[in-house]
Amino acid sequence: MGFDYTNSRILNSQPGPMGFVIGNGEYAAIPMMGSTTKLMVIHNGLQLKVCRNRQSAMSFIDKHRKRKS
């Protein structure tokens, strides 16, 4: 049984950012509902921060990973 991938963003004239996962699912950046740019950073099931864009989410995750080590 396979997955059928669809482009659900095609019907939205202003789609939000795509979410992403870093590491082995350790960190995730999930798009916020109703926002065109904001991402919520999640680590081990806890909401850490709401970032304004993809770049700020990536830099926050990098800083948090270094601080944690």
N, CA, C and O atoms as a CHARMM CRD file, in Angstrom:
* protein
*
  276
    1    1 MET  N      0.84200  -1.16200   0.00000 PROA 1      0.00000
    2    1 MET  CA     0.00000   0.00000   0.00000 PROA 1      0.00000
    3    1 MET  C      0.89700   1.23800   0.00000 PROA 1      0.00000
    4    1 MET  O      1.65600   1.45300   0.94500 PROA 1      0.00000
    5    2 GLY  N      0.81500   2.04400  -1.04500 PROA 2      0.00000
    6    2 GLY  CA     1.66900   3.22000  -1.16000 PROA 2      0.00000
    7    2 GLY  C      0.92700   4.48800  -0.81600 PROA 2      0.00000
    8    2 GLY  O     -0.26800   4.48100  -0.52000 PROA 2      0.00000
    9    3 PHE  N      1.65200   5.55100  -0.86300 PROA 3      0.00000
   10    3 PHE  CA     1.08600   6.86900  -0.59700 PROA 3      0.00000
   11    3 PHE  C      0.84200   7.59200  -1.91100 PROA 3      0.00000
   12    3 PHE  O      1.63900   7.48900  -2.84400 PROA 3      0.00000
   13    4 ASP  N     -0.25000   8.31500  -1.97700 PROA 4      0.00000
   14    4 ASP  CA    -0.52300   9.17800  -3.12200 PROA 4      0.00000
   15    4 ASP  C     -0.25200  10.61000  -2.68600 PROA 4      0.00000
   16    4 ASP  O     -0.99500  11.17700  -1.88600 PROA 4      0.00000
   17    5 TYR  N      0.81000  11.18400  -3.21500 PROA 5      0.00000
   18    5 TYR  CA     1.17000  12.54500  -2.84700 PROA 5      0.00000
   19    5 TYR  C      0.43300  13.51700  -3.74900 PROA 5      0.00000
   20    5 TYR  O      0.36900  13.33600  -4.96500 PROA 5      0.00000
   21    6 THR  N     -0.11200  14.53300  -3.14200 PROA 6      0.00000
   22    6 THR  CA    -0.80800  15.56000  -3.91200 PROA 6      0.00000
   23    6 THR  C     -0.21400  16.92000  -3.58000 PROA 6      0.00000
   24    6 THR  O      0.38000  17.11400  -2.51900 PROA 6      0.00000
   25    7 ASN  N     -0.38100  17.84800  -4.49500 PROA 7      0.00000
   26    7 ASN  CA     0.06200  19.20500  -4.26000 PROA 7      0.00000
   27    7 ASN  C     -1.14300  20.00700  -3.79300 PROA 7      0.00000
   28    7 ASN  O     -1.83300  20.63000  -4.59900 PROA 7      0.00000
   29    8 SER  N     -1.39200  19.99000  -2.48900 PROA 8      0.00000
   30    8 SER  CA    -2.55800  20.67400  -1.95600 PROA 8      0.00000
   31    8 SER  C     -2.36600  22.18200  -1.93100 PROA 8      0.00000
   32    8 SER  O     -3.32600  22.92100  -1.71500 PROA 8      0.00000
   33    9 ARG  N     -1.15000  22.64800  -2.14700 PROA 9      0.00000
   34    9 ARG  CA    -0.86300  24.07000  -2.14700 PROA 9      0.00000
   35    9 ARG  C     -1.26600  24.73700  -3.46100 PROA 9      0.00000
   36    9 ARG  O     -1.25300  25.96500  -3.54700 PROA 9      0.00000
   37   10 ILE  N     -1.61800  23.96900  -4.47200 PROA 10     0.00000
   38   10 ILE  CA    -1.89700  24.51900  -5.79300 PROA 10     0.00000
   39   10 ILE  C     -3.18200  25.35900  -5.81500 PROA 10     0.00000
   40   10 ILE  O     -3.31400  26.24300  -6.66100 PROA 10     0.00000
   41   11 LEU  N     -4.11800  25.10500  -4.91800 PROA 11     0.00000
   42   11 LEU  CA    -5.38200  25.82300  -4.91900 PROA 11     0.00000
   43   11 LEU  C     -5.34900  27.10800  -4.09900 PROA 11     0.00000
   44   11 LEU  O     -6.28800  27.90200  -4.16300 PROA 11     0.00000
   45   12 ASN  N     -4.30000  27.32200  -3.34300 PROA 12     0.00000
   46   12 ASN  CA    -4.19500  28.50100  -2.49300 PROA 12     0.00000
   47   12 ASN  C     -3.35600  29.55500  -3.21300 PROA 12     0.00000
   48   12 ASN  O     -2.23800  29.27400  -3.64400 PROA 12     0.00000
   49   13 SER  N     -3.89800  30.77700  -3.34200 PROA 13     0.00000
   50   13 SER  CA    -3.16500  31.81800  -4.05800 PROA 13     0.00000
   51   13 SER  C     -1.96900  32.32800  -3.26800 PROA 13     0.00000
   52   13 SER  O     -1.00200  32.80000  -3.86600 PROA 13     0.00000
   53   14 GLN  N     -2.00400  32.24700  -1.94200 PROA 14     0.00000
   54   14 GLN  CA    -0.88000  32.64800  -1.10900 PROA 14     0.00000
   55   14 GLN  C     -0.55500  31.52600  -0.11900 PROA 14     0.00000
   56   14 GLN  O     -0.90800  31.60800   1.05700 PROA 14     0.00000
   57   15 PRO  N      0.10900  30.49400  -0.59400 PROA 15     0.00000
   58   15 PRO  CA     0.39900  29.38000   0.30400 PROA 15     0.00000
   59   15 PRO  C      1.42900  29.77700   1.35300 PROA 15     0.00000
   60   15 PRO  O      2.30500  30.60100   1.09100 PROA 15     0.00000
   61   16 GLY  N      1.32200  29.20300   2.51100 PROA 16     0.00000
   62   16 GLY  CA     2.26800  29.45900   3.58700 PROA 16     0.00000
   63   16 GLY  C      3.56400  28.70600   3.33000 PROA 16     0.00000
   64   16 GLY  O      3.71200  28.05300   2.29700 PROA 16     0.00000
   65   17 PRO  N      4.48400  28.79400   4.25000 PROA 17     0.00000
   66   17 PRO  CA     5.76100  28.10800   4.08300 PROA 17     0.00000
   67   17 PRO  C      5.59200  26.59700   4.22400 PROA 17     0.00000
   68   17 PRO  O      4.65600  26.11900   4.86400 PROA 17     0.00000
   69   18 MET  N      6.50000  25.87000   3.62500 PROA 18     0.00000
   70   18 MET  CA     6.50700  24.42200   3.76800 PROA 18     0.00000
   71   18 MET  C      7.17800  24.07200   5.09200 PROA 18     0.00000
   72   18 MET  O      8.17400  24.69300   5.46100 PROA 18     0.00000
   73   19 GLY  N      6.65600  23.10800   5.79300 PROA 19     0.00000
   74   19 GLY  CA     7.27900  22.65100   7.02300 PROA 19     0.00000
   75   19 GLY  C      8.49000  21.79200   6.71400 PROA 19     0.00000
   76   19 GLY  O      8.64800  21.30900   5.59300 PROA 19     0.00000
   77   20 PHE  N      9.34400  21.60200   7.71000 PROA 20     0.00000
   78   20 PHE  CA    10.51800  20.76400   7.50900 PROA 20     0.00000
   79   20 PHE  C     10.90600  20.10900   8.82100 PROA 20     0.00000
   80   20 PHE  O     10.50200  20.54900   9.89800 PROA 20     0.00000
   81   21 VAL  N     11.70600  19.03700   8.71000 PROA 21     0.00000
   82   21 VAL  CA    12.17800  18.27800   9.86100 PROA 21     0.00000
   83   21 VAL  C     13.69400  18.23800   9.79500 PROA 21     0.00000
   84   21 VAL  O     14.26900  18.04200   8.72400 PROA 21     0.00000
   85   22 ILE  N     14.34500  18.42500  10.94200 PROA 22     0.00000
   86   22 ILE  CA    15.80500  18.38100  11.01700 PROA 22     0.00000
   87   22 ILE  C     16.20300  17.25700  11.95600 PROA 22     0.00000
   88   22 ILE  O     15.56700  17.03300  12.98600 PROA 22     0.00000
   89   23 GLY  N     17.25700  16.55900  11.58900 PROA 23     0.00000
   90   23 GLY  CA    17.70400  15.42100  12.39100 PROA 23     0.00000
   91   23 GLY  C     16.79700  14.23100  12.12900 PROA 23     0.00000
   92   23 GLY  O     16.13500  14.16500  11.09400 PROA 23     0.00000
   93   24 ASN  N     16.76700  13.32000  13.03900 PROA 24     0.00000
   94   24 ASN  CA    15.90400  12.13800  12.92400 PROA 24     0.00000
   95   24 ASN  C     14.54200  12.42600  13.52800 PROA 24     0.00000
   96   24 ASN  O     14.05100  11.66800  14.36400 PROA 24     0.00000
   97   25 GLY  N     13.93500  13.52300  13.10200 PROA 25     0.00000
   98   25 GLY  CA    12.64600  13.91400  13.63800 PROA 25     0.00000
   99   25 GLY  C     12.76200  14.60800  14.97900 PROA 25     0.00000
  100   25 GLY  O     11.76900  14.77300  15.68800 PROA 25     0.00000
  101   26 GLU  N     13.97100  15.01300  15.32900 PROA 26     0.00000
  102   26 GLU  CA    14.20500  15.65100  16.61500 PROA 26     0.00000
  103   26 GLU  C     13.60200  17.04900  16.66400 PROA 26     0.00000
  104   26 GLU  O     13.01800  17.44500  17.67300 PROA 26     0.00000
  105   27 TYR  N     13.74300  17.79600  15.57200 PROA 27     0.00000
  106   27 TYR  CA    13.17800  19.14300  15.46300 PROA 27     0.00000
  107   27 TYR  C     12.25400  19.18900  14.25200 PROA 27     0.00000
  108   27 TYR  O     12.51500  18.55300  13.23100 PROA 27     0.00000
  109   28 ALA  N     11.17400  19.94800  14.38200 PROA 28     0.00000
  110   28 ALA  CA    10.25700  20.14600  13.26300 PROA 28     0.00000
  111   28 ALA  C      9.80400  21.60000  13.26200 PROA 28     0.00000
  112   28 ALA  O      9.61600  22.20200  14.31900 PROA 28     0.00000
  113   29 ALA  N      9.63200  22.15200  12.08100 PROA 29     0.00000
  114   29 ALA  CA     9.07300  23.49200  11.92500 PROA 29     0.00000
  115   29 ALA  C      7.77000  23.33300  11.15200 PROA 29     0.00000
  116   29 ALA  O      7.76900  22.92400   9.99000 PROA 29     0.00000
  117   30 ILE  N      6.67900  23.65700  11.80000 PROA 30     0.00000
  118   30 ILE  CA     5.34300  23.44000  11.25900 PROA 30     0.00000
  119   30 ILE  C      4.71700  24.78700  10.91900 PROA 30     0.00000
  120   30 ILE  O      4.77700  25.70600  11.73600 PROA 30     0.00000
  121   31 PRO  N      4.11500  24.93100   9.73400 PROA 31     0.00000
  122   31 PRO  CA     3.48500  26.20800   9.40200 PROA 31     0.00000
  123   31 PRO  C      2.29600  26.50100  10.30900 PROA 31     0.00000
  124   31 PRO  O      1.53200  25.60500  10.66800 PROA 31     0.00000
  125   32 MET  N      2.15500  27.76900  10.67000 PROA 32     0.00000
  126   32 MET  CA     1.04900  28.21100  11.52300 PROA 32     0.00000
  127   32 MET  C     -0.19300  28.41100  10.66600 PROA 32     0.00000
  128   32 MET  O     -0.10800  28.92200   9.54900 PROA 32     0.00000
  129   33 MET  N     -1.32800  28.01300  11.18400 PROA 33     0.00000
  130   33 MET  CA    -2.58800  28.16100  10.46600 PROA 33     0.00000
  131   33 MET  C     -2.97400  29.63300  10.38000 PROA 33     0.00000
  132   33 MET  O     -2.90700  30.34600  11.38100 PROA 33     0.00000
  133   34 GLY  N     -3.37200  30.09100   9.21900 PROA 34     0.00000
  134   34 GLY  CA    -3.81100  31.46400   9.04400 PROA 34     0.00000
  135   34 GLY  C     -2.68600  32.45200   8.81900 PROA 34     0.00000
  136   34 GLY  O     -2.94200  33.64500   8.65300 PROA 34     0.00000
  137   35 SER  N     -1.45300  31.98900   8.80900 PROA 35     0.00000
  138   35 SER  CA    -0.32000  32.87700   8.58800 PROA 35     0.00000
  139   35 SER  C      0.36200  32.50400   7.28300 PROA 35     0.00000
  140   35 SER  O      0.40400  31.33200   6.91100 PROA 35     0.00000
  141   36 THR  N      0.89100  33.49200   6.59400 PROA 36     0.00000
  142   36 THR  CA     1.55600  33.19700   5.32500 PROA 36     0.00000
  143   36 THR  C      3.04700  32.97000   5.49300 PROA 36     0.00000
  144   36 THR  O      3.68700  32.49400   4.55600 PROA 36     0.00000
  145   37 THR  N      3.63800  33.29000   6.65300 PROA 37     0.00000
  146   37 THR  CA     5.07900  33.11800   6.81000 PROA 37     0.00000
  147   37 THR  C      5.50000  32.45000   8.11000 PROA 37     0.00000
  148   37 THR  O      6.61000  31.92100   8.16100 PROA 37     0.00000
  149   38 LYS  N      4.70400  32.43600   9.14800 PROA 38     0.00000
  150   38 LYS  CA     5.14700  31.96900  10.46800 PROA 38     0.00000
  151   38 LYS  C      5.25100  30.44800  10.56100 PROA 38     0.00000
  152   38 LYS  O      4.43900  29.71000  10.00100 PROA 38     0.00000
  153   39 LEU  N      6.28300  30.00400  11.29100 PROA 39     0.00000
  154   39 LEU  CA     6.52700  28.59400  11.54900 PROA 39     0.00000
  155   39 LEU  C      6.68900  28.37700  13.04700 PROA 39     0.00000
  156   39 LEU  O      7.30300  29.19500  13.73200 PROA 39     0.00000
  157   40 MET  N      6.14300  27.27900  13.55900 PROA 40     0.00000
  158   40 MET  CA     6.31500  26.93200  14.96100 PROA 40     0.00000
  159   40 MET  C      7.37300  25.83900  15.05900 PROA 40     0.00000
  160   40 MET  O      7.28800  24.82000  14.37300 PROA 40     0.00000
  161   41 VAL  N      8.37400  26.05300  15.91700 PROA 41     0.00000
  162   41 VAL  CA     9.45100  25.07900  16.10300 PROA 41     0.00000
  163   41 VAL  C      9.06000  24.14700  17.23600 PROA 41     0.00000
  164   41 VAL  O      8.72000  24.58700  18.33400 PROA 41     0.00000
  165   42 ILE  N      9.11500  22.84300  16.95200 PROA 42     0.00000
  166   42 ILE  CA     8.74300  21.81000  17.92600 PROA 42     0.00000
  167   42 ILE  C      9.94400  20.91100  18.16000 PROA 42     0.00000
  168   42 ILE  O     10.61300  20.49700  17.21300 PROA 42     0.00000
  169   43 HSD  N     10.21700  20.60600  19.43600 PROA 43     0.00000
  170   43 HSD  CA    11.33500  19.72600  19.80700 PROA 43     0.00000
  171   43 HSD  C     10.83100  18.74000  20.85000 PROA 43     0.00000
  172   43 HSD  O     10.38300  19.13400  21.92600 PROA 43     0.00000
  173   44 ASN  N     10.90800  17.45700  20.52300 PROA 44     0.00000
  174   44 ASN  CA    10.44600  16.38400  21.41500 PROA 44     0.00000
  175   44 ASN  C      9.01300  16.61200  21.89600 PROA 44     0.00000
  176   44 ASN  O      8.69800  16.35400  23.05800 PROA 44     0.00000
  177   45 GLY  N      8.15700  17.08800  21.01700 PROA 45     0.00000
  178   45 GLY  CA     6.75500  17.27900  21.33600 PROA 45     0.00000
  179   45 GLY  C      6.43200  18.57700  22.06000 PROA 45     0.00000
  180   45 GLY  O      5.26900  18.82900  22.37400 PROA 45     0.00000
  181   46 LEU  N      7.42700  19.39900  22.33200 PROA 46     0.00000
  182   46 LEU  CA     7.21100  20.67600  23.01400 PROA 46     0.00000
  183   46 LEU  C      7.33000  21.82400  22.02500 PROA 46     0.00000
  184   46 LEU  O      8.22200  21.82800  21.17700 PROA 46     0.00000
  185   47 GLN  N      6.44500  22.78200  22.13000 PROA 47     0.00000
  186   47 GLN  CA     6.49300  23.96000  21.27600 PROA 47     0.00000
  187   47 GLN  C      7.52100  24.91900  21.85900 PROA 47     0.00000
  188   47 GLN  O      7.36300  25.40900  22.97700 PROA 47     0.00000
  189   48 LEU  N      8.58100  25.18300  21.08900 PROA 48     0.00000
  190   48 LEU  CA     9.64400  26.03700  21.60000 PROA 48     0.00000
  191   48 LEU  C      9.44500  27.50600  21.25800 PROA 48     0.00000
  192   48 LEU  O      9.57400  28.37000  22.12500 PROA 48     0.00000
  193   49 LYS  N      9.13000  27.79500  19.99100 PROA 49     0.00000
  194   49 LYS  CA     9.07500  29.18200  19.56300 PROA 49     0.00000
  195   49 LYS  C      8.28600  29.30100  18.27200 PROA 49     0.00000
  196   49 LYS  O      8.22600  28.36200  17.47800 PROA 49     0.00000
  197   50 VAL  N      7.67600  30.47300  18.06800 PROA 50     0.00000
  198   50 VAL  CA     7.04300  30.80000  16.79600 PROA 50     0.00000
  199   50 VAL  C      7.98100  31.76000  16.08000 PROA 50     0.00000
  200   50 VAL  O      8.26100  32.85200  16.57300 PROA 50     0.00000
  201   51 CYS  N      8.46100  31.34700  14.91800 PROA 51     0.00000
  202   51 CYS  CA     9.41300  32.14500  14.15000 PROA 51     0.00000
  203   51 CYS  C      8.70800  32.82700  12.98500 PROA 51     0.00000
  204   51 CYS  O      7.70200  32.33100  12.47700 PROA 51     0.00000
  205   52 ARG  N      9.24600  33.97100  12.56700 PROA 52     0.00000
  206   52 ARG  CA     8.60400  34.76100  11.51800 PROA 52     0.00000
  207   52 ARG  C      8.75700  34.16200  10.12200 PROA 52     0.00000
  208   52 ARG  O      7.87000  34.32200   9.28400 PROA 52     0.00000
  209   53 ASN  N      9.87200  33.47200   9.86200 PROA 53     0.00000
  210   53 ASN  CA    10.08000  32.90000   8.52900 PROA 53     0.00000
  211   53 ASN  C     10.96600  31.65200   8.62500 PROA 53     0.00000
  212   53 ASN  O     11.41300  31.27200   9.70700 PROA 53     0.00000
  213   54 ARG  N     11.20200  31.03800   7.48900 PROA 54     0.00000
  214   54 ARG  CA    11.97100  29.79100   7.43300 PROA 54     0.00000
  215   54 ARG  C     13.41100  29.98800   7.90600 PROA 54     0.00000
  216   54 ARG  O     13.94700  29.15600   8.63800 PROA 54     0.00000
  217   55 GLN  N     14.02700  31.08000   7.48900 PROA 55     0.00000
  218   55 GLN  CA    15.42100  31.33800   7.85200 PROA 55     0.00000
  219   55 GLN  C     15.58200  31.51500   9.36400 PROA 55     0.00000
  220   55 GLN  O     16.52500  30.98300   9.94900 PROA 55     0.00000
  221   56 SER  N     14.67800  32.25000   9.99600 PROA 56     0.00000
  222   56 SER  CA    14.78200  32.43900  11.44300 PROA 56     0.00000
  223   56 SER  C     14.51800  31.13100  12.18700 PROA 56     0.00000
  224   56 SER  O     15.10900  30.89600  13.24100 PROA 56     0.00000
  225   57 ALA  N     13.65100  30.28800  11.66300 PROA 57     0.00000
  226   57 ALA  CA    13.40300  28.97800  12.28000 PROA 57     0.00000
  227   57 ALA  C     14.65100  28.09900  12.18900 PROA 57     0.00000
  228   57 ALA  O     15.00100  27.41300  13.14900 PROA 57     0.00000
  229   58 MET  N     15.31600  28.12000  11.04000 PROA 58     0.00000
  230   58 MET  CA    16.52700  27.31600  10.87600 PROA 58     0.00000
  231   58 MET  C     17.64800  27.80500  11.79600 PROA 58     0.00000
  232   58 MET  O     18.35300  26.99600  12.39800 PROA 58     0.00000
  233   59 SER  N     17.81300  29.12000  11.90500 PROA 59     0.00000
  234   59 SER  CA    18.87100  29.64100  12.78200 PROA 59     0.00000
  235   59 SER  C     18.55200  29.35900  14.25100 PROA 59     0.00000
  236   59 SER  O     19.46000  29.06300  15.02800 PROA 59     0.00000
  237   60 PHE  N     17.26900  29.44600  14.64700 PROA 60     0.00000
  238   60 PHE  CA    16.89200  29.12200  16.01800 PROA 60     0.00000
  239   60 PHE  C     17.18900  27.65700  16.33300 PROA 60     0.00000
  240   60 PHE  O     17.69500  27.34000  17.41000 PROA 60     0.00000
  241   61 ILE  N     16.87500  26.76500  15.39400 PROA 61     0.00000
  242   61 ILE  CA    17.13900  25.33400  15.60900 PROA 61     0.00000
  243   61 ILE  C     18.63300  25.08500  15.72500 PROA 61     0.00000
  244   61 ILE  O     19.06100  24.31200  16.58100 PROA 61     0.00000
  245   62 ASP  N     19.43900  25.72600  14.87900 PROA 62     0.00000
  246   62 ASP  CA    20.90000  25.56600  14.96200 PROA 62     0.00000
  247   62 ASP  C     21.42800  26.02600  16.31400 PROA 62     0.00000
  248   62 ASP  O     22.23800  25.33500  16.93200 PROA 62     0.00000
  249   63 LYS  N     20.97200  27.19400  16.78000 PROA 63     0.00000
  250   63 LYS  CA    21.41800  27.70200  18.08200 PROA 63     0.00000
  251   63 LYS  C     20.97300  26.78400  19.21300 PROA 63     0.00000
  252   63 LYS  O     21.72700  26.54300  20.15500 PROA 63     0.00000
  253   64 HSD  N     19.74900  26.27200  19.11900 PROA 64     0.00000
  254   64 HSD  CA    19.23800  25.39700  20.17100 PROA 64     0.00000
  255   64 HSD  C     19.99100  24.07400  20.19800 PROA 64     0.00000
  256   64 HSD  O     20.22900  23.52700  21.27500 PROA 64     0.00000
  257   65 ARG  N     20.36800  23.55300  19.04400 PROA 65     0.00000
  258   65 ARG  CA    21.13600  22.30300  18.98300 PROA 65     0.00000
  259   65 ARG  C     22.51500  22.48500  19.58600 PROA 65     0.00000
  260   65 ARG  O     22.99400  21.60800  20.30400 PROA 65     0.00000
  261   66 LYS  N     23.16800  23.62100  19.30500 PROA 66     0.00000
  262   66 LYS  CA    24.49400  23.88400  19.85200 PROA 66     0.00000
  263   66 LYS  C     24.44100  24.08100  21.35500 PROA 66     0.00000
  264   66 LYS  O     25.32100  23.61100  22.07700 PROA 66     0.00000
  265   67 ARG  N     23.41100  24.77500  21.83300 PROA 67     0.00000
  266   67 ARG  CA    23.25300  25.03900  23.26500 PROA 67     0.00000
  267   67 ARG  C     23.00600  23.75300  24.02900 PROA 67     0.00000
  268   67 ARG  O     23.45600  23.60100  25.16400 PROA 67     0.00000
  269   68 LYS  N     22.28500  22.82200  23.40200 PROA 68     0.00000
  270   68 LYS  CA    21.92400  21.57500  24.02800 PROA 68     0.00000
  271   68 LYS  C     23.12600  20.63800  24.16700 PROA 68     0.00000
  272   68 LYS  O     23.17000  19.82600  25.09100 PROA 68     0.00000
  273   69 SER  N     24.09200  20.74100  23.26600 PROA 69     0.00000
  274   69 SER  CA    25.26000  19.84000  23.26600 PROA 69     0.00000
  275   69 SER  C     26.18900  20.07400  24.42500 PROA 69     0.00000
  276   69 SER  O     27.20600  19.39100  24.54900 PROA 69     0.00000
